Amino acid sequence: MKTLPISLVLAAALLAAAPAHAADNPDAQRLSQRLQALDSDPATAGVAAYERLQARQAVQVLAQARSSARAAALKVAQARVETAEIAARTAVTRTEIDRLDRERSELLVESSRREAARARQEAERLRIQAQIQAEEAARLREQADEDAAARAEVEGALDSVASDQAAKLRAARKRAAELARQEAELMQQGDQEQGGSSDQP
């Protein structure tokens, strides 16, 4: 809000102390009521002080004007009152715009904070999910390694058993062949002995 010059403050005080002539002039009374409406409205009471002071001066001049100057004074007073009303409404609108801008900024900040919080929560969720997946993958790899080692052990045992069985089979075949050879030799010797005894008288 602008600080009014001392001269304007003194002028306003003089106008307030001067006798009211608005009642003798309907136009001045009507314009004065419009100014009083601005003064009594909490939204406009503290704004456009300079314009309202000029309007009061113009209304005072209109109330005291002679008949010959009343038309010109009325135009000036109407213009000053309208200017005061417009200035007051503009100030109220500007104040409301400033308030809305502040609220918008606060909402944007709050929205940014919430968005950042959601982003942090999502990042934490993804981190935990990735950690769980990595642990599961490590467990599966460990299980696969254990399974592979177990299969290798079983396959080694099977190979050992098969090798032992093959060796036993080879030994059995060799033993059978040896026994067959010995049996053939014995039979041949028997035949020879029988042949020799038959040749004697």
C-alpha positions, 0 to 999 in steps of 0.5 A: 500500500502507498504511503499518502503524502502529508498534504493528502492526509491533511486534506482528507482531515479537512474534508472530514471536518467540513460541514456535509453539504451532500444532503442538499445535492442528490448527485453528491449524496449518491456519489458520497454513498458509493464512496462510503460503500468502498470505505465500509467494505473490508476488502476495499477499505484499505486500498486505493486511498489516493483515488478515494481521497481525490473522489471525496474532494471532487464530491465535496466540490460538487456539493458546494458548487454553484448552479452554473458550475454544478454540471462540470463538477458532477462530471469530475466527481463521477469520473473520480468516484468511478476511478476510485471504484475501479482502482479499489476493485483492481487492488482487490483483484490484484490481491486475490491474484497474488493470493492465488499465485501463492497458493498455486506455488505452495501447491506446486511445491507440495506436488513436487514433494509428493512426486519426489516422495513417490519417486523415492518409494518407487526407487526403493521398491525397485531396489528391493525387487532387484535384490530379491531377484538377484538373491533368487538367481544366486540361489538357483545358480547354487542349486544348479551347481549342486545338482551338476555336482551330484549328477557328476558324482552319480555318473562317476559312480556309474562309470566305476560300477560299469568299469568294475563289471566290465573287468569282472566280465573280462576276467570271467571270460578269460577264466572260462576260456582257460578252463575250456582250454584245460578241459580240451587238453585233458580230453586230448590226453585221455584219448591218447592214453586210450589209443596207446592201451588198445595197441598192446597184445 
